[in-house]
Amino acid sequence: MGVNPNSEPSIEINGLKFTYPGINGHPPPGSKPLIKYFNLTFNASDRCLLVGSNGAGKTTILKILGGKHMVEPHMVRVLGRSAFHDTALTGSGDLSYLGREWRRDVAFAGFDVPIQMDVSADKLINGVAGIDPQRRAELIKVLDIDLSWRLHKVSDGQRRRVQICMGLLKPYKVLNFHVSQF
């Protein structure tokens, strides 16, 4: 099945330039952009593996595509809409960023600490309404999830599998998936 050559690309990145903002919301004076003049286009059903050295901007690009960082509206378009400015993209089920949002920095505990909550995998996975039961069952099977897992007692890998399952329960037009290590 081919892609219609007249259809609009699913993802367009045009001359992306990005610098992390300082405390005032603007890049610090004299700071160099992390990403400069980056271009990329994806059509429906395209897949891409983004690789590079530490600090090269891979995660930042994925977060920008997922609407997590603000850039000029013309620089990043997902389904013809601004990834950051059109908040309906993620709310409509058209775009999903499946990143490491279940981790956070905690003062005096360190960086990238797993979120610790006493909740079962069953409650999270089966608590999402309007999901195709066959899709849910297949994801649980493929990801080898034990629904009795308590998320505050499992390994990072097991917690991540539950997160992946949660992110894939609903079908999306654009899925932006971040895997940091193999």
C-alpha positions, 0 to 999 in steps of 0.5 A: 500500500503506497502513500498518496504523493499529494498527501501532507507529510505527517511530520515536518521539521523545517530549519529547527533551531533550539536553545534551552531557555534560562530562568526567565524563559529566554535563552541565556545571553551568548548561549549556543543552540543545541539544535541548529538548522535541522530539517526532516520530513516523514510521511504516513507509515514512515519509521525512523531510528534517531541515534547519536552521541550523548548530548547531541539533542535526540531526546530534545528533538523527540520532546519538541515533536511531542509538543513538550518544548516551545519552538516557532510554529512553522519549525515543527508541524505534526499532521499540518499543525504546530506540535507545541501550540496546537494542544488539541493534537495530544488531546485528540489522540492524534499525537502521543509522546511516549517518553520517560515522564514517569521519572523526575528529579527530586531535591536531595534524592538525586536525578532521574528518580523513578516515580514511586507510587503504590498502584497495581499494573492492573489498576493502571492498565484496566483503568483506561476506558474505551479501549479495545479489550483484544488490543489491551490483552495482546499488549499485556501478553506481548509486553509480558506484564503481570497485572498484580505488579505493584509499581513501587516494588518492580524494576525499572524495566517492568515499570517501563513495560507498563508505561509502554502498554499505557502509551499503546492502549489507544491507536495514534496517528503519530507515535513518538517513542523514546527508548534511552537504552538497550 
